[in-house]
Amino acid sequence: MSKGTRFGPYLLIDRIAVGGMAEIFLARKDGVNGFFKYFVVKRLHPQYSADRQFVDMLIDEAKVTSRLTHPNIIGIYDLGELDGHFYLALEYVHGHDLFQVLKTLQK
């Protein structure tokens, strides 16, 4: 994804990770006069977007997380469905993921 792929209001710039249930993308949302903001988009795999149990788990994740406010908890900005894909838009924090930090500390 060198130039990015449009996904609703988001430009998916790079795939950060792939899990069993979803893909995680670095995304950008453009605004007025050159304004833009980076987000992380967590998008369910297509086969799970068609499964109500997985969709409900994503919705529950959004509801629970949106009620939590703490500097160490990533904020949720959007929960939606686009072209059969359910997704979350999350706060983007530049840096290493926790797994990489723990791996480095373990060494």
LOTOR-177502 format. One line per field, with one value per residue (C-alpha): y, z, x; residue in three letters; residue number from 1. Coordinates in pm, 1 decimal, always signed. Each point is the difference from the previous one (the first is absolute). Last residue first. Example, Ala and Ser with C-alpha at 12.3 -4.5 7.8 and 13.67 -1.06 7.14 Angstrom:
% residues 2
y c(-106.0,-344.0)
z c(+714.0,+66.0)
x c(+1367.0,-137.0)
res c(ser,ala)
n c(2,1)
***
This chain:
% residues 107
y c(-958.1,+0.5,+377.6,-11.5,-254.5,+205.2,+312.1,-189.1,-145.5,+341.0,+156.9,+236.8,+367.4,+246.4,-10.7,-7.9,+34.3,-256.6,-34.6,-319.8,-212.2,-214.7,-86.3,-68.8,+297.4,+229.9,-69.4,+222.1,+71.3,+328.7,+193.8,-262.5,+117.6,-196.2,-61.5,+108.5,+361.9,-125.4,+27.4,-317.3,+21.0,-19.5,-324.7,-178.3,+113.1,-57.8,-347.9,-84.3,+108.6,-215.7,-299.1,+59.2,-6.0,-326.6,-162.3,+144.7,-178.3,+179.6,+241.8,-310.2,-136.2,+345.5,+29.5,+260.2,+341.1,+174.7,+346.5,+189.1,+374.9,+284.7,+351.0,+237.8,+372.5,+103.6,+275.9,-198.0,-358.4,-320.9,-321.3,-213.1,-369.2,-238.7,-333.6,-294.1,-311.8,-203.0,-331.2,-228.0,+287.8,+202.9,+289.6,+347.6,+14.8,+330.3,+317.2,-73.0,+333.6,+55.9,+168.5,-318.7,-238.6,+147.8,-202.1,+135.0,+122.9,-276.6,-265.9)
z c(+2624.5,+179.1,-15.7,-380.5,-27.9,+240.7,-210.8,-323.3,+143.9,+132.0,-345.2,-87.4,-57.5,-131.7,+176.4,-227.7,+163.3,-126.7,-289.9,+40.7,-286.4,-144.1,-366.3,-215.1,-229.1,+296.5,+355.5,+292.9,+333.1,+34.5,+230.0,+246.3,+245.8,+86.8,+372.2,+183.1,+54.1,+155.5,-94.2,-31.3,-123.9,-366.3,+75.7,+117.2,-289.2,-268.0,+124.9,+22.8,-363.1,-105.4,+191.4,-155.1,-348.5,+85.8,+115.7,-295.9,-253.9,-337.7,+118.0,+109.4,-354.0,-120.5,+253.4,+259.5,-45.5,+268.1,-132.3,+175.2,-30.8,-137.7,-31.9,-293.0,-64.6,-351.3,-32.8,+134.5,+116.4,-89.0,+199.6,+7.1,+67.8,+147.1,-38.5,+224.9,-150.3,+188.6,+154.6,-4.8,-4.4,-269.5,+83.1,-105.0,-346.9,-150.2,-128.7,+27.5,-101.5,+219.6,-68.6,-157.5,-56.8,-266.7,-63.1,+48.9,-220.7,+85.6,+105.1)
x c(+1666.5,-337.9,-9.5,+24.5,-282.6,-211.9,+49.2,-72.9,-323.1,-104.6,+9.4,+280.2,-58.7,-255.7,-335.4,-302.7,-342.8,-245.3,-241.2,-199.7,-127.6,-278.9,+49.3,-308.2,+56.7,+57.9,-106.0,+77.9,+156.2,+185.6,+227.4,+123.1,+265.3,+314.1,+41.5,+316.5,-111.3,-326.4,-365.4,-204.2,-359.8,+105.9,+183.1,-313.2,-219.1,+264.3,+89.7,-371.4,-44.9,+295.1,-139.0,-344.6,+153.3,+174.4,-327.0,-192.0,+222.0,+5.5,+268.1,+190.0,+43.0,+108.3,+285.2,-91.1,+159.7,+205.2,+81.4,+279.5,-19.3,+208.7,-140.4,-14.4,-34.7,+101.3,-258.0,-298.2,+24.1,+178.4,-29.7,+312.1,+38.0,+255.1,-172.4,-86.7,-157.3,-258.2,-108.7,+302.6,+240.9,+170.7,+227.9,+113.1,-155.7,+106.7,-162.4,-371.2,-154.2,-303.8,-335.1,-138.7,+288.3,+228.3,+313.4,+347.0,+279.5,+248.2,-246.1)
res c(lys,gln,leu,thr,lys,leu,val,gln,phe,leu,asp,his,gly,his,val,tyr,glu,leu,ala,leu,tyr,phe,his,gly,asp,leu,glu,gly,leu,asp,tyr,ile,gly,ile,ile,asn,pro,his,thr,leu,arg,ser,thr,val,lys,ala,glu,asp,ile,leu,met,asp,val,phe,gln,arg,asp,ala,ser,tyr,gln,pro,his,leu,arg,lys,val,val,phe,tyr,lys,phe,phe,gly,asn,val,gly,asp,lys,arg,ala,leu,phe,ile,glu,ala,met,gly,gly,val,ala,ile,arg,asp,ile,leu,leu,tyr,pro,gly,phe,arg,thr,gly,lys,ser,met)
n c(107,106,105,104,103,102,101,100,99,98,97,96,95,94,93,92,91,90,89,88,87,86,85,84,83,82,81,80,79,78,77,76,75,74,73,72,71,70,69,68,67,66,65,64,63,62,61,60,59,58,57,56,55,54,53,52,51,50,49,48,47,46,45,44,43,42,41,40,39,38,37,36,35,34,33,32,31,30,29,28,27,26,25,24,23,22,21,20,19,18,17,16,15,14,13,12,11,10,9,8,7,6,5,4,3,2,1)
***
